[in-house]
Amino acid sequence: KEYFELAAQNNIQKAFVYLGHMHYFGNGVDKNCEKAIEYLELAAKQNNKKAINYKTVGMGFLLQVLFAIFIFKSNIFCCVCS
């Protein structure tokens, strides 16, 4: 986790994707939907294809992330990570 965070501080796209994945699934960190979305958005803004078309658990994951972003930006507290 520490190495990915260090890489993210240096604006490395892949680190944002890995940290997003880790926080979404709770791998090595506490499960945190908001952080997952934040990291994946940072990678997507750099046109990282994995962040844009994230398929770790199929297209369902991408749809969940997009829905969570919509809900989060609509100021409705909801997390699809539960």
C-alpha positions in Angstrom: 0.0 0.0 0.0 2.7 2.4 0.9 4.5 2.1 -2.4 1.3 2.7 -4.3 0.6 5.8 -2.2 4.1 7.0 -2.9 3.6 6.4 -6.6 0.3 8.2 -6.5 1.9 11.2 -4.9 4.2 11.2 -8.0 1.1 11.2 -10.2 1.6 7.7 -11.6 -1.7 6.5 -13.2 -1.3 2.8 -12.5 -1.0 3.6 -8.8 -4.4 5.4 -8.8 -5.9 2.3 -10.4 -4.4 -0.1 -8.0 -5.4 2.1 -5.0 -8.9 2.4 -6.4 -9.1 -1.4 -6.7 -7.7 -1.9 -3.2 -10.1 0.5 -1.6 -13.1 -0.8 -3.5 -12.5 -4.4 -2.5 -10.8 -3.8 0.9 -7.6 -5.5 -0.2 -4.9 -4.5 2.2 -6.9 -1.5 3.4 -10.3 -0.8 4.9 -13.0 -0.9 2.3 -13.8 2.7 1.3 -16.0 3.5 -1.7 -15.3 7.2 -1.7 -11.5 6.7 -1.8 -11.9 4.1 -4.5 -13.9 6.5 -6.7 -11.5 9.3 -6.0 -8.5 7.2 -7.1 -10.2 5.9 -10.2 -11.4 9.3 -11.2 -7.8 10.6 -11.0 -6.6 7.8 -13.2 -9.5 8.3 -15.7 -8.7 12.0 -15.9 -5.3 10.9 -17.2 -7.0 8.7 -19.8 -6.0 5.5 -18.1 -8.0 2.8 -20.0 -8.1 0.5 -17.0 -9.8 3.1 -14.9 -12.2 4.1 -17.7 -13.0 0.5 -18.6 -12.3 -1.3 -15.4 -13.2 -4.9 -15.8 -11.9 -6.7 -12.6 -15.3 -8.2 -11.9 -16.9 -7.5 -15.3 -18.8 -4.5 -16.6 -20.9 -4.6 -13.4 -18.0 -3.0 -11.6 -17.8 -0.1 -14.0 -21.5 0.5 -13.8 -21.3 0.4 -10.0 -18.5 3.0 -10.0 -20.3 5.2 -12.5 -23.5 5.0 -10.4 -21.6 5.7 -7.2 -20.0 8.8 -8.8 -23.4 10.0 -9.9 -24.8 9.5 -6.4 -21.8 11.0 -4.8 -21.9 14.1 -7.0 -25.6 14.4 -6.5 -24.9 15.0 -2.8 -26.8 11.8 -1.8 -24.8 9.7 0.6 -24.8 6.2 -0.8 -22.1 3.6 -1.4 -22.4 0.6 -3.7 -19.5 -1.1 -2.0 -21.5 -2.5 0.9 
